[in-house]
Amino acid sequence: MADRKAELERKKLKLEQMRKEREEKNRQRKVKEGGEEKKVAPTSSGQSQDLRAQTDELLSSLGIPPASGNDSQAVVQPVKETVGPNEGAPATSAVTTQQASRRKAKLTVTKVGETNIPPRENVTYSKETQTIVVDTTEKEGHRFGARGPWDYYDDHSDDTCSLSSLVRDEDTDSIDVHPAPTHHKMPHVENVHPTLTQEDIQKQEEKPSAPATKDSPVTMVKKVIELSEEEKKQIMMTEEFQTFFNKTTRVVERALDEEIDIFVDYAGGESEDMESDLRAGERLKLQRNFFDERWSKHRTVTSLDWSKQHPELLVASYNANEDSPNDPDGVTLIWNSKFKKTTPEYVFHCQSPVMSSCFAEFHPNLVVGGTYSGQIVLWDNRVNKRTPIQRTPLSAAAHTHPVYCINVVGTQNAHNLISVSTDGKMCSWSLDMLSQPQDSMELQHKQSKAVAVTCFSFLSGDVNNFVVGSEDCTVYTACRHGGKTGISEAFEGHMGPITGIDCHNVPGQIDFSPYFLTSSFDWTLKLWSIKDQKFLHSFEDNSDYVYDVQWSPIHPALFASVDGDGRLDLWNLNNETEVPTASVVAEGGVALNHCRWHGSGSSIAVGDDVGRIHIYDVAENTANPKMDEWSRFVRTLQELKQQAVEREEESSLGSVSMTSPLR
């Protein structure tokens, strides 16, 4: 520090020498010009005083205090004695050269205090909380300002303080900075409102709302743009709006039609126990109806099918409405049994009455329909249109008669659409191309005329062998491929056209796939086996046309049938073979013409001749099989076979007695 002060003193002396040399030059120039040395001396003295004052002001502005009068005289006086008028120039040049070589030195003598206060930083979190930074005045001299939340785990105060003091000693030269001790404090947390942008502020000024308080957030009111009628119509006609509207209306209808009892007592009570006992006694109970005034009225249900991908969806086809000639002749509706909505999920139609329909098993978005004109049509619920996306041609290569039978058979990677019509032709189609069938076959028995097929069913787990029912009261077995392609055997026993046929397909301990059921206009149901051309048993409890029959998907001995009297019958062959186990009559005096079990086996859908679909719940003790149902059904079949043999013997004896001559 002493060397520093000595250097400053030397610089002061050099400044004084320079000042005196400049004054001497001015004085000599005045003497030469005026020629009178006595007059110039006072003038030079006055100018010297002015120059000294200007120099002092300049040094003061730079922060250097001027030297006192005694010191300057003591320093300058020796200069006057040693520097003469002729020797001033060389001395002045030497001093100037020495000054220029040392101009890079920094001249500071004042004590400057420096304080670094960082700006306050507001950190806003997503949960609408903000950590307010602790006041930095308590940490004066802390180089890095406010402390973050990590300071509660890592302490950096010692390192930062020492670094700060080193930097400041280097800058301020003689100032010793001692930072104040810091104290750890928890940050102050309070709820803050979202920051408003300039655009939000302008909107708020245009649309003033209630003033926001400290605890209430600012509510922004958006200005609603009013559309003209023409703009509204243009938006409503767009495909995006139609897709959005159709989707949202289905969702809203589901929500509005739901009936939820919020006062359900799960602890139970006496009244609920009595009600559950009554329900247990009801083997068939009507759950709901499906009917649409616009599309179902005055139409007859021609087919039913449940979706395997979406078990709550049911597709139903309808024939023409004679009272409304301007409406499409064929209609196919998809109903949703999961929700209480009363309108169909999808509406499809075509220009010919739809006689059969089904879901494409391996394509959940496709619905297939067989029409009265012989065409096969294909609908897609992903397309925002109700008309078919594909249809088969009306040509001799395809069907020319009504198609009453369609079904998708095969596996996920190899499947086909099989269709059979009353012209006796069976066609195999690919759903990707309906322009022509992949394969076709004429169904003829012993080179006679073609079989007018009304219904068909594939054997369980088989895509090659199937059975068909015809208008000539006969049942036939047939094969798609192999050496016995076409009709192979005939089963006679009915006295009227066959209306329904279904093969046994319940998986279980024992295979019952050879057995199948048929229904007919002769008011009877019959049980058959493909191994025997004679029926095993005839169920003759009905008093009208029996339109349809189907095995239960889970119970080996249970099946359902519907007739023209509006009766739905459930037959459990392990309990009774002469009368149905449960029976119910539809209201309104309608005729039931189709029935389809739900895949769970707990409910069944039936269609009538006025366009209404009835969903019935089957009691658990009736629908669900017991462990011994398969073995019991084996014994039941053995008894029925024994009775069939006795019946044949009696009929043969009767025929012999009638043909023998009288004695």
Steps between C-alpha positions, in 0.01 A plus 500: 500500500793736572643442154166588351493835683857583402415438138205739527725770646743463212218539253390821675851649466508419132167674451629811671812501281293475189280786616802727566660415167180590320485832688863572411439441132205737504703763679790480252256527206347812657842654557603452141177649372478804731868565560440620853580247767361703789156526346487138404588366845178606674298382202675163501439475871128564449478247217688250715241541770218440254672192358552365852134546580397319183741216576367468854143485371600231251668290769203549733264375230715186472477445875862621578523772764725799404834547673541767770669832424808442717574164345475635148730789572753269663498274206495765229761736650794273432378464150510879445856517622632213294303557183606795297344650188738315274493163688116464532444313173714193567365460853144533380554230233644256756213550743241457224660174381506363854134595554386329175675176597310488832148601390368143533517517877161535673471810718246454779515648845136509607327224692207365302237276660334248267170318566355243262121450545358248248147557366219313672405186312143371527478125440148379415421131531228300325307450825446874528753551777792737500811512717587853599876560524632599841597868528854540369583787738572240767772356275677813382820409329372155387605485137236254382199678647200304624527146624304225331314213658805276469674711766315303769711196410833649373666793670706724265527810718871463592626455144293776347590749773875443465477531123304822530752655735790410269337660199417817683848539646641481151262766366489746786865470596474600865149400605450197723154359454359278773167349398228482758426153633220326315216319673305208354134587472208309355357662185171676528235319291167650403234444237547710191283549196610418147698771330299701247652567161458825312236340281302388805518850645367650179214252489421576862487871425269443204269274701513615863399250761481496878822629661730222612585483867794339669322168547292492182657431159449730207222370274538569132182546300539407135301680242256266324502527123149486358476300177253571225244242392692431181823438693319267739361296211841476338653368823218250553544362149870425544613141546691583818187641664288203394751254643527697824121539532426131438759393756401745774126440464553133570697581813244753625211263438673234707545740789144639490331160490691350792299447817729484801365452851723693737313367805605138455541329836775243461441376853171352380156483661195281535322649200804446281532141617139433404549663163812292430306184583229596252759574232665163559169336418473682166688300241427742216462870567463778244793739533428756227376558146667649194274696267540813288200689362693622199670177389332204674132580466300280260805283428565137585818385669673263257823414687693560824868466591714594803849643460788291636741794522246728671253270681259783577428569130214327319438530124149453363379505140154603380299457184314770306242735649200484271342808660798719411601442136747791504713345774776249422371146464775342708608622843764371742522642851769451764367516856695542824381292794750651743329838524137597547487715188199432279655583164733279294873551499520480120247503218580335167274449201496387138252482211401136553346336809768350724420134568808411705782687677798430721811661645824420319663296777858609432412856390314671786411806288336309214139383474393259225149473359325263259219660298183384333647584158790259552768762566745487790555848647768621739473795743779665698426702814827693458364664184259786551236356267204266538517335160721197427866554423512175297244276331505193281388523136163384375623228267478128442841457664347603834156458657180573310256403777450630857794434729368365832831362629834677553782424740873572540702182562870431543779653704650845539748443216282280277127567498223535244145623476265213416160578348220268388181603319179328392641454147706212639838672465757537774770768450823569685611866510795705615397808695773697324346441158131435435514547124495123447488192725820307567310175476145390423316168517159371390314320779322207332390166642549199271513710183152635562400863499681749720418508870317818607695569817326698776755456784838341566745434783861383516602221735687611810866573424458402135516728195445225245191300607162661553126426499226687313125524527287539189156591378427136408478398870833317488829548682827435315861456600756657267873546459698791350818314403619145452373196316139548615459863397139617508192329644574160650205374706135593552307493829123471463252540781344846484171565330564869422781732385797522733518845668800461731795268560783505754787261578610428855810709577535504879859417602536261788609161623316310226466584131137540387580662163315230293165610646287780355149643536246609237177699506225488240163625385357165615488640861779268617864501605721201433831375636732330251840336474705501179577133571134405473256609230203468733427769757564408863211691647216730394385783727132560433385745766442794263172592333632726224790531258835460674724761338840459667702284739850532655714316754624678812867601464591377851247229599524165318134402538328840472355660187243768410225522240242758384169456319218691336299525823765728650638228726863477607575154636806371683554124487731320743521144375659379822184598688214451253464405134125537453431851628726807519681583822406869476266688272388859451262670256585839351248777551293643218403175329809508277671210326860430598710398200867508613699430816869539583679415825747750639854367518483491882195272491322719757266681260328445169374738229184428298350693210135529398296584191441869591865603521548468874788317670452353848793430734429236766718417800532131582517398865838382618373163620364441149777649285810380684580128474597280790804277505306186408297648213721340232479151646125538555458612140677183383245291685219714363619445145524126558141495621387704200680263262333202668162664462575575134580132439175392665311759296649365179407145594145600576470693174640204303261258669212732430588527136529121469166445663337748264650340190427135602183344344194438713416140589 
